[in-house]
Amino acid sequence: MNAGSKVTQQFEQCFYESLKSIQAAPLLYRQRENGIRRVNLEAPFTEWYIAYLLDTAVPLVVALGHAKRMPHYFLNRLGDAGNPEWL
């Protein structure tokens, strides 16, 4: 296995662990602008995050982002998604 694929596997594992954390306790992470909640991935990928909205049934992942690379790039793409009536 080369170093690149090992990093990819580590990132994927951190990503899925974060998704499990969101599913287990979606209210744990504070609400930010437009109703978005955000969880940072674990080390060594702490600058990456998953942004999500809460529906009454399931969290809705709206973006995977990087804190230093246009961190709010997805907000203008949400349209009515930030409106609770859309959910």
C-alpha positions, 0 to 999 in steps of 0.5 A, a space after each residue: 500500500 502506498 502512502 497516498 492510499 493509506 492517507 485516503 483510508 485514514 480520511 475515509 475512516 475519520 469521515 465515517 466516524 464523524 457521520 456515526 457521531 452525527 447520527 448518534 447525537 445530532 444535537 451535540 454540535 451547535 447550530 450556526 448560521 442558516 441552521 447549519 451544524 458542523 462537526 470537525 473530523 478527528 486528527 489528523 484531519 481536524 481542518 475538515 468538517 461535515 456541515 449538516 442540517 437537522 430534519 425531524 427524522 435524519 440529519 441532512 449532510 450538505 457539505 464536506 469542507 475545509 476550514 481554510 479553503 472557502 469554508 462557507 462555499 456551500 451557503 449560497 447553494 442551499 437556497 431554501 434548504 436553510 428554511 425549516 419549511 423546506 425540510 
